[in-house]
Amino acid sequence: MRTVLLLLVAMPLLAGCLSMTPSTGVHQPMSARPEPRQAVGPTNGAIYQIANARPMFEDRRARFVGDTLTITINEKNNAQKTSAANAEKKNTMALAVPKIIGVPGKGAQGIDVEASSENKFDGKGGASANNGFTGTITVTVIEVYPNGNLLVSGEKMVAINQGNEFIRFSGVVNPLYINNNAVSSTQVADARIEFKQNGFIDSAQVMGWLARFFLTFMPF
């Protein structure tokens, strides 16, 4: 009876684990609030304020912590690899016992012994990968490096039917590549792109913890 009660208590907990947010490897945090601007005295003038100033001929591109930037994801990766190896080895041995008169062991005289061995190895291998990921996501500047580069990170969650889809992106952006406050993912350094899901469909593709336990300790 106690075992049944424990199972009844554990079932809701296990069900709750299915809806947990998938882990991530992108830069953290995935969002940041703008830093408070320092108060400026009236000596700066009635219009020009240093804390909120932007160059007159510069567009509204991201440059401060908390600013947003649109990333155009356009990733296409193709990789192919082939390998082949072969080895061959042959050994032959022949032994003959001559006939000698007056020598003990006459039963072995005149025997011819031959032995041969052959080893051959032939191995081939090949691998190919073709991945594509396109889309857009708006990220937030979470840090400004001393040289002006921007560390950006962001997440987009889309709820579809009974599951959630998570699109995550982070990386280092050179402001020179920003055009209309957007930049291509191919121009982002240390880019980390993720597309993950949670829900019963995604959970059905994951081996259960009990099966993984027995597979670890009883691989045979």
Number of C-alpha atoms within 10 A of each C-alpha: 5 7 8 9 9 10 11 11 11 12 11 10 11 10 11 10 13 16 16 11 14 13 7 15 11 20 20 14 14 17 19 19 11 13 10 8 9 9 10 12 9 10 8 11 10 7 8 12 15 14 12 10 9 13 7 6 6 7 11 11 15 19 18 16 20 18 19 22 23 20 25 17 18 13 14 11 9 9 9 9 9 9 9 9 9 9 9 9 9 9 9 9 9 9 10 12 12 12 13 11 8 7 8 9 8 13 8 12 15 12 11 11 10 9 9 9 9 9 9 9 9 9 9 9 9 9 9 9 9 9 9 10 12 10 11 16 17 17 25 26 29 24 19 16 9 7 7 14 16 23 23 32 28 26 19 14 13 11 11 9 7 10 15 18 17 17 17 23 26 29 21 21 25 15 16 9 13 17 12 12 16 19 20 17 23 13 16 19 13 13 17 17 18 15 15 15 20 19 18 13 11 13 14 10 8 9 9 10 9 9 9 13 11 11 11 10 8 8 8 6
